[in-house]
Amino acid sequence: SSPSDTPSDIPSSSPSALPSLFSNAPSSSPSLSAAPTKSPTKSPTAGPTAPPTVSAAPTTSCKDNSDFTFTLRNVGDDVSCAWITQNPSKTETRKKNYCDNPEIKYNCIHSCDACDQCEDDLDFSFELINDPGQMRDCLWICWNSQSLDERRERYCGDEDIGEACPVACGFCTAPLSH
């Protein structure tokens, strides 16, 4: 069947087997379209962004955290960082006994002679407590800001992790409360 000379008023009940024929000539006037947006719209990223980088705190000053105190073993007294070095004849023993604790070491960074040690060990990894066999690096601790406090509390008290990950554990970047 060939096309009719005039269009019908009602649609056909089934599609035609052949496509309609269109003219290749341009229309006599341009078609109307919605106005363009005033500024480009943002497209979503193709994938997740890179993890945050963790860098050591600036080393322009090496000062003990003046708000930090810690409890002396076997005595129970709370002392400040100044206690470590206030008695020159006991300084080395006090450093040996207390500066191995990462929380003390990095809050008392000057007294513990740790000013140049505030970097995460990029080769260090540790096993997850609730998922044996799963290893993570220091960056994992601060990867998710919503889990940061929980991860620091769970993992950074471990001396090996705290020592290897002082930046991720927050020992180098801000004063800690005891």
C-alpha positions in Angstrom: 0.0 0.0 0.0 1.3 3.5 -0.7 1.0 6.5 1.5 -2.1 8.6 1.4 -2.0 12.2 0.2 -3.4 13.6 3.5 -2.8 12.5 7.0 -5.6 10.6 8.8 -7.3 12.1 11.9 -6.8 9.0 14.1 -3.6 6.9 14.6 -3.4 3.5 13.1 -3.8 0.4 15.2 -0.5 -1.1 14.2 2.9 0.3 13.3 3.9 0.5 9.6 6.4 -2.0 8.3 8.5 0.8 6.7 9.8 4.0 8.2 8.2 7.3 7.1 10.0 9.3 4.5 11.4 12.7 5.5 12.6 15.5 3.4 16.4 16.3 3.5 15.7 20.0 3.1 15.9 22.2 6.3 12.7 23.6 7.7 11.8 27.2 6.9 12.3 28.4 10.5 14.4 27.2 13.5 12.8 25.2 16.2 12.3 26.6 19.7 14.2 25.0 22.6 14.5 25.8 26.3 16.9 28.5 27.2 20.4 27.3 28.1 21.4 27.1 31.8 23.2 30.1 33.2 26.2 28.1 34.3 27.4 24.6 33.6 26.0 21.8 35.8 28.4 19.5 37.7 28.7 16.0 36.5 29.3 13.2 39.1 32.9 12.0 39.3 33.6 8.8 37.4 34.7 6.9 40.5 35.7 7.5 44.1 38.2 10.2 44.8 41.7 9.5 46.0 42.0 8.9 49.8 43.1 11.8 51.9 46.8 12.3 52.4 48.3 12.5 55.8 51.4 14.5 56.3 53.4 15.4 59.4 52.6 18.5 61.3 54.8 21.5 60.4 58.1 21.3 62.3 58.5 25.1 62.7 58.3 24.7 66.5 58.8 21.7 68.6 56.9 22.3 71.8 55.3 20.0 74.4 51.5 20.1 74.6 51.1 22.4 77.7 47.6 21.0 78.3 48.6 17.4 78.4 49.1 15.4 81.6 49.8 11.7 82.2 49.6 9.4 85.3 52.8 8.1 86.8 53.0 4.4 87.1 53.0 3.0 90.6 52.4 6.5 92.1 49.1 7.6 90.5 50.1 11.3 90.3 49.2 13.3 87.2 52.2 15.2 85.8 52.9 17.5 82.9 55.6 17.0 80.2 57.9 19.2 82.2 58.2 16.5 84.8 60.2 14.3 82.4 63.1 16.8 82.3 62.8 18.8 85.5 65.4 16.7 87.4 68.5 16.4 85.1 69.8 13.3 87.0 66.5 11.4 86.3 65.7 12.7 82.8 67.2 9.7 80.9 65.4 7.2 83.1 62.1 9.1 82.8 62.4 9.2 79.0 63.2 5.5 78.9 60.2 4.7 81.1 57.6 7.0 79.6 58.5 8.2 76.2 57.9 4.8 74.7 54.2 5.4 75.1 53.2 7.1 71.8 50.6 9.3 73.5 53.2 10.6 75.9 55.9 10.7 73.3 54.0 12.9 70.8 52.3 15.2 73.4 55.7 15.7 75.1 57.5 15.8 71.8 60.2 18.2 72.9 60.9 16.5 76.3 61.0 13.1 74.6 63.3 14.3 71.8 60.8 13.2 69.2 60.5 16.4 67.1 61.9 14.7 64.0 59.9 11.5 64.4 56.4 12.7 63.7 55.7 10.7 60.5 53.6 7.7 59.7 55.6 4.6 58.6 54.3 4.0 55.1 55.5 0.4 55.1 53.7 -0.5 58.4 50.5 -2.6 58.4 48.5 -4.1 61.2 45.7 -6.7 61.5 42.2 -5.7 62.1 40.9 -6.7 65.5 37.5 -8.0 64.3 38.6 -9.4 61.0 41.7 -11.6 61.4 43.9 -11.8 58.3 42.8 -8.4 57.0 45.7 -6.0 57.1 45.5 -2.2 57.0 48.0 0.7 56.8 48.2 3.9 58.8 46.1 5.8 56.3 43.1 3.5 56.9 42.8 4.9 60.5 41.8 8.3 59.1 40.4 7.2 55.7 36.8 7.7 56.9 36.2 10.8 59.0 33.0 9.3 60.5 35.0 6.3 61.8 38.1 8.3 62.9 37.5 8.6 66.6 36.4 4.9 66.9 39.4 3.7 64.9 41.8 5.8 66.9 40.3 4.5 70.2 40.4 0.9 69.0 43.8 0.8 67.4 46.1 3.7 68.5 46.4 2.5 72.1 48.4 -0.4 70.8 52.0 0.8 71.2 53.2 -0.7 67.9 50.4 1.0 65.9 50.7 4.3 67.9 54.4 4.4 67.3 54.2 3.6 63.6 51.1 5.8 62.9 51.5 8.9 65.1 50.0 11.3 62.5 47.0 9.0 61.7 46.5 8.5 65.4 46.4 12.2 66.0 49.5 12.3 68.3 51.3 14.8 66.1 48.7 17.2 64.8 46.7 18.4 67.8 46.8 18.4 71.6 45.3 15.3 73.0 43.3 15.0 76.2 44.4 12.3 78.6 
